[in-house]
């Protein structure tokens, strides 16, 4: 069902603390630099930082939910005093390669995140083994070991701007209708902006495959198929449905839908 156009290549690259790797020697194909921006500690004792990947021309990397093909970034945190981590994802771009629709980013991915400490009052040290996909004509998995410098005193305006540009979260819940297919469940959602590109996710269940969206004739509704590992219809939680709409006025996230 879900296929990955992947070469048998894996790059595990050590990082120098606080520095981007030497692109001529250390980075996998497709990257010109990679680092964790140090960020700052906010008034609540949380560490605000960001992953920055700068890509070579023509190369792309993937969003948190890439679609039928692709590898979303995964983080194995290896720092100190790291509790919960909240990501502030930018809106994705729709990328079609060999007829396969994926969601990702080109040129540069700046992914802010907020780390809540396990032990309040103690400093947070950030290091991580980051795995992700890179794509030019084919897609390859890559990984990096990155270490952030110590947090700065003042907020970083680059990270603040990236956080301000993340999709707005709507309080509305689009109408939805559930159905059954032989090996899973379908969700049909009303679209707030006909003709706009969008992504549909099913949060909290990473083993459930979600198909690319299929629009009706006038773009007012979109349908996706959800397939679980057992290959049978299953009940869907409307509150776990997330629709991200990339409209003319910017991106908006809709969390949950109104069934029936």
Secondary structure, 3 states (H helix, E strand, C coil): CCCCCEECCCCEECCCCCCCCCCCCCCCCCEEEEEEEEEEECCCCCEEEEEEEEECCCCEEEEEEEECCCCCCEEEECCECEEEEEEECCCCEEEEECCEEEEEEECEEEEEEEEEECCCCCCCECEEEEEEEEECCCEEEEEEEEECCCCECCCCHHHHHHHHCCCEEECCCEEEEEEEECCEEEEEEECCCCCCEEEEEECCCCCCEECCCEECCCCCEEEEEEECCCCCCCCCCHHHEEEEEEECCEEEEEECEEEC
